[in-house]
Amino acid sequence: MCHAPLLGDRAMRQRSFRPVTIAEVAQHAGVSQATVSRVINGNATVAAELQARVRRAVQELGYQPDRAARRLRSNTSQVLGLIVSDIQNPYFTAVVRGVEDAAYAQGMAVLLCNSDGDPDKQTSYIQVLRAERAAGLIVAPTSVRDGPVLVAVRASGTPVVLLDRQIEGGVFDSVVVDNVHGAEMATLHLLALGRQRVALIAGALDTTTGRDRLRGYLQALEAHGVRSDPRLIKEGDFKYDAGYTLARALLEQEPRPDALFVANNLMTLGALKALREAGVRIPDDIALVGFDDFPWASELQPPLTTVAQPTYELGRTAAQQLFERLREPDSPARTHVLQTRLMVRASCGARL
């Protein structure tokens, strides 16, 4: 007599193509069907231990929710919309991971969009995400002027959390870093090392990040008793080419700056190319500090001094703030301000 191998519940269902039901998941996890439904729908009020049991049962049984049916029954999907300003910027890699990890823990997916700093493109993606009935949006605004668009989104019932940047014309939940303090700390460090002509390649001044980093630079000069020189301040757009072009312009001045503070990582890389092409010795001729740390900063020659942001924490906190807004839609708007760290390496001229 031939005996077939014994199959587990999941294998038997897969062989028969019978879908697993919520009732079976509930029985397997030892919880109610209502609890299973809340966990599957991303309700963060369910106790962590019960969530773990339900997710384990879902995995073991191979349960697949009928997402199409759920969307027909609901005004929102299990998707968060995330709009960043430049997906090519390594800064956003850890930010996106922080959002994704927090969303996954709540049983939700993330739909990532790249505005490329273009307000029209941002508006187009907002329309797409609303058509997808995203539960909420996390947005790094293209400029301070994005208020009317985002106010309209929120008024339609879709929660919005601002990431990295803030806007004029509306009070929103937001998660940012203390850009003023970070830029002030970097500039004061260069001044304390004896540098007399500290130049700044600023970010776009129609963003709060660009404005705040300029303000921190100016505050540091004032605190050190140094008069600001408009010729030493160049406005960029946070892109590599701007860093390169503006650094070359600064090198053509007489006298040259003896230190350079660059307001983001991509512009810092562009500035490095310009300095290298001009035969500038770092830090002997010009000391260099960049805003944003990145994994290979310590591998450059010389290793690059940077202002490091808690990028993963920014993303994770933004997602958590959105979940809080979904649970408490009428609560006052809150702003989370995270701190930066100065990572001192050889490019600034410090003795290590």
C-alpha positions in Angstrom: 0.0 0.0 0.0 1.3 3.4 -0.9 1.0 6.3 1.6 1.0 9.9 0.6 3.2 12.2 2.7 1.4 14.1 5.4 0.8 17.7 4.5 0.3 20.7 6.8 -2.7 22.9 6.8 -1.1 25.5 4.5 0.2 22.9 2.0 -3.3 21.2 1.8 -5.0 24.6 1.1 -2.4 25.4 -1.5 -3.0 22.1 -3.2 -6.7 22.6 -3.2 -6.4 26.4 -3.9 -8.9 27.1 -1.1 -8.2 30.6 0.4 -7.6 30.9 4.1 -10.3 32.8 5.9 -10.1 35.4 8.7 -11.9 32.9 11.0 -9.1 30.4 10.5 -6.4 33.0 11.2 -8.3 34.0 14.4 -8.6 30.4 15.5 -4.9 29.8 14.8 -3.8 32.9 16.6 -6.2 32.4 19.5 -7.8 35.9 19.1 -11.1 37.2 17.8 -11.9 37.8 14.2 -12.2 41.5 15.0 -8.7 41.6 16.3 -7.4 39.9 13.1 -9.3 42.5 11.1 -7.8 45.4 13.0 -4.3 44.1 12.7 -4.7 43.5 8.9 -6.1 47.0 8.5 -3.1 48.6 10.3 -4.9 49.6 13.5 -2.0 50.6 15.8 -4.2 50.3 18.9 -3.9 46.5 19.0 -1.4 45.4 21.6 2.0 44.5 20.2 1.9 40.9 21.5 -1.5 40.3 19.8 -0.2 41.9 16.6 2.7 39.5 16.6 0.5 36.5 17.1 -1.8 37.5 14.3 1.0 38.2 11.8 2.6 34.8 12.7 -0.7 33.1 12.0 -1.1 35.0 8.7 2.4 33.8 7.7 2.0 30.3 8.8 -1.4 29.8 7.1 -0.5 31.8 4.0 -3.5 34.1 4.4 -3.9 36.7 1.6 -6.3 39.5 2.2 -8.7 40.5 -0.6 -7.3 44.0 -1.0 -9.6 44.8 -3.9 -12.7 44.1 -1.8 -11.3 46.0 1.2 -10.7 49.0 -1.0 -14.4 48.9 -2.2 -15.5 48.8 1.4 -13.2 51.6 2.5 -12.5 55.2 1.6 -8.7 54.6 1.9 -6.3 51.8 1.0 -3.5 50.3 3.1 -1.0 52.5 1.3 1.0 55.6 2.5 2.1 58.1 -0.1 5.7 59.4 0.2 6.9 62.2 -2.0 10.6 63.1 -1.8 12.3 66.0 -3.7 15.3 64.1 -5.1 15.4 60.3 -5.2 19.0 60.4 -6.5 20.2 62.1 -3.3 21.6 59.4 -0.9 20.1 61.4 2.0 16.7 60.0 1.1 17.8 56.4 1.1 17.7 56.1 4.8 14.7 58.4 5.1 12.7 56.2 2.8 13.8 53.1 4.8 12.7 54.6 8.0 9.2 55.3 6.6 9.0 51.9 5.0 10.0 50.0 8.2 7.5 52.0 10.3 4.7 51.4 7.7 5.5 47.7 7.4 5.2 47.3 11.2 1.6 48.6 10.8 0.8 46.3 7.9 0.9 49.1 5.4 2.8 49.6 2.1 4.6 52.8 0.9 4.1 54.2 -2.6 7.2 56.3 -3.3 7.2 59.3 -5.7 9.9 61.7 -6.7 9.0 65.3 -7.4 12.5 66.3 -8.5 11.8 69.7 -6.9 9.1 70.4 -9.5 5.8 71.7 -8.0 3.8 70.6 -11.1 5.2 67.1 -10.8 4.5 67.1 -7.1 0.9 68.1 -7.7 0.6 65.4 -10.3 1.8 62.7 -7.9 -0.6 64.1 -5.2 -3.5 63.5 -7.6 -2.3 60.0 -8.3 -2.0 59.2 -4.6 -5.4 60.6 -3.9 -6.9 58.5 -6.7 -5.3 55.5 -5.1 -7.0 56.5 -1.9 -3.8 56.6 0.1 -4.4 56.7 3.8 -2.1 59.7 4.2 0.8 61.5 2.6 4.3 62.3 3.8 5.7 65.1 1.7 9.1 66.8 1.4 7.7 70.1 -0.2 9.4 71.5 -3.2 9.3 75.0 -1.7 7.7 77.2 1.0 5.0 78.1 -1.5 3.4 74.7 -1.5 0.9 75.7 1.2 -2.2 76.1 -0.9 -1.9 72.7 -2.6 -1.2 70.8 0.6 -3.9 72.7 2.6 -6.4 71.6 -0.1 -5.3 68.0 0.2 -5.7 68.0 4.0 -9.1 69.7 3.6 -10.3 66.9 1.4 -9.7 64.5 4.3 -6.2 63.1 3.5 -3.8 63.7 6.4 -0.4 65.2 5.5 2.9 65.2 7.3 5.7 67.4 6.1 9.2 65.8 6.0 12.5 67.7 6.1 10.9 71.0 5.1 8.1 73.3 6.2 5.9 75.7 4.2 4.2 79.0 4.5 0.4 79.4 4.7 -0.5 76.4 6.8 0.2 74.6 10.0 1.0 71.0 9.5 2.4 68.0 11.4 6.1 68.1 10.4 9.4 66.3 11.2 12.6 68.3 10.6 16.1 68.7 11.9 17.5 71.7 13.6 19.1 73.1 10.4 20.0 76.4 12.0 22.0 74.8 14.8 23.7 72.3 12.5 24.9 75.1 10.1 25.9 77.4 13.0 27.9 74.5 14.6 29.8 73.8 11.4 30.6 77.4 10.7 31.7 78.1 14.3 34.0 75.0 14.0 35.7 76.5 11.0 36.1 79.9 12.6 37.5 78.3 15.8 40.2 76.7 13.6 41.4 80.1 12.6 39.7 80.4 9.2 39.0 84.0 8.3 37.0 83.9 5.0 34.4 81.2 5.4 32.3 80.9 2.2 28.9 79.2 2.0 27.3 77.4 -0.9 23.7 77.6 0.3 20.8 75.5 -0.8 17.7 76.8 -2.5 16.4 79.8 -0.5 12.8 79.1 -1.4 13.0 76.1 1.0 13.2 76.2 4.7 16.3 74.0 4.7 18.1 76.4 2.5 17.0 79.4 4.5 17.7 77.9 7.9 21.2 76.7 7.0 22.0 80.2 5.7 20.7 81.7 9.0 22.9 79.4 11.0 25.9 80.4 9.0 25.2 84.1 9.5 24.5 83.6 13.2 27.9 81.9 13.6 29.7 84.8 11.9 27.9 87.3 14.1 28.7 85.3 17.2 32.4 85.3 16.2 32.5 89.0 15.4 33.0 88.5 11.7 31.1 90.7 9.2 29.4 88.7 6.5 30.6 89.2 2.9 27.8 88.8 0.3 30.5 87.7 -2.2 31.2 84.6 -0.1 27.6 83.5 -0.2 26.3 81.6 -3.3 22.8 80.1 -3.6 22.6 76.7 -5.2 19.8 74.2 -5.7 21.0 71.2 -3.7 22.3 69.5 -6.9 25.8 68.3 -7.8 26.2 70.7 -10.7 25.5 73.8 -8.6 28.2 72.7 -6.1 30.7 72.4 -8.9 29.8 75.7 -10.6 29.6 77.8 -7.5 32.8 76.5 -6.0 34.6 77.4 -9.2 33.1 80.9 -9.0 34.4 81.3 -5.4 37.9 80.1 -6.5 38.0 82.9 -9.1 37.6 85.6 -6.4 40.5 87.5 -4.9 41.2 86.9 -2.2 40.0 83.3 -2.2 38.0 81.9 0.7 40.1 79.9 3.1 37.2 77.7 4.2 34.0 76.4 2.5 30.8 75.2 4.1 28.4 73.5 1.6 24.8 73.1 2.5 24.2 69.5 1.3 25.9 66.3 0.2 25.5 66.5 -3.6 26.7 70.1 -3.8 29.7 69.1 -1.5 30.7 66.4 -4.1 30.4 68.9 -6.9 32.5 71.4 -4.9 35.1 68.7 -4.3 35.5 68.2 -8.0 36.0 71.9 -8.6 38.6 72.1 -5.8 40.5 69.1 -7.2 40.5 70.5 -10.7 41.9 73.8 -9.4 44.7 72.0 -7.6 43.4 73.2 -4.2 44.9 71.3 -1.2 42.3 70.4 1.4 42.5 71.5 4.2 45.8 73.4 3.7 44.5 75.9 1.2 40.8 75.6 1.8 39.1 73.8 4.7 35.8 72.0 3.8 32.7 71.0 5.7 29.5 69.6 4.2 26.0 69.3 5.4 24.8 65.7 5.3 26.9 62.7 6.1 27.1 59.7 3.8 28.7 56.3 4.1 31.8 57.0 2.0 32.5 60.4 3.6 35.2 58.9 5.8 36.8 57.1 2.8 37.5 60.3 0.9 41.0 61.8 0.8 41.1 63.6 3.1 38.1 62.2 5.0 35.2 64.7 4.9 34.0 66.6 7.9 30.1 66.7 7.8 27.0 67.7 9.7 25.2 64.4 10.1 21.4 64.2 10.1 19.4 61.3 11.8 18.0 60.4 8.4 16.5 57.0 9.3 14.9 58.5 12.4 13.4 61.4 10.3 11.6 58.9 8.1 10.5 56.6 11.0 9.2 59.6 13.0 7.3 61.0 10.0 5.5 57.7 9.5 4.7 57.4 13.2 3.4 61.0 13.2 1.1 60.1 10.3 -0.3 57.1 12.2 -1.0 59.3 15.2 -2.8 61.8 13.0 -4.9 58.9 11.6 -5.8 57.8 15.1 -6.5 61.4 16.4 -7.6 63.5 13.4 -8.6 66.5 15.5 -5.5 66.8 17.6 -3.3 69.9 17.3 -0.5 69.8 14.7 2.9 68.9 16.1 6.5 69.5 14.9 9.3 67.1 15.8 12.7 68.7 15.7 15.6 66.3 15.6 19.2 67.2 16.3 22.3 67.0 14.1 25.9 65.9 14.9 29.2 67.4 13.7 31.4 64.6 12.4 34.9 66.0 12.6 37.4 64.5 10.1 40.5 65.8 8.3 38.9 68.0 5.7 38.3 70.9 8.1 41.9 71.0 9.3 41.3 69.9 12.8 44.0 68.0 14.6 42.8 64.5 15.1 
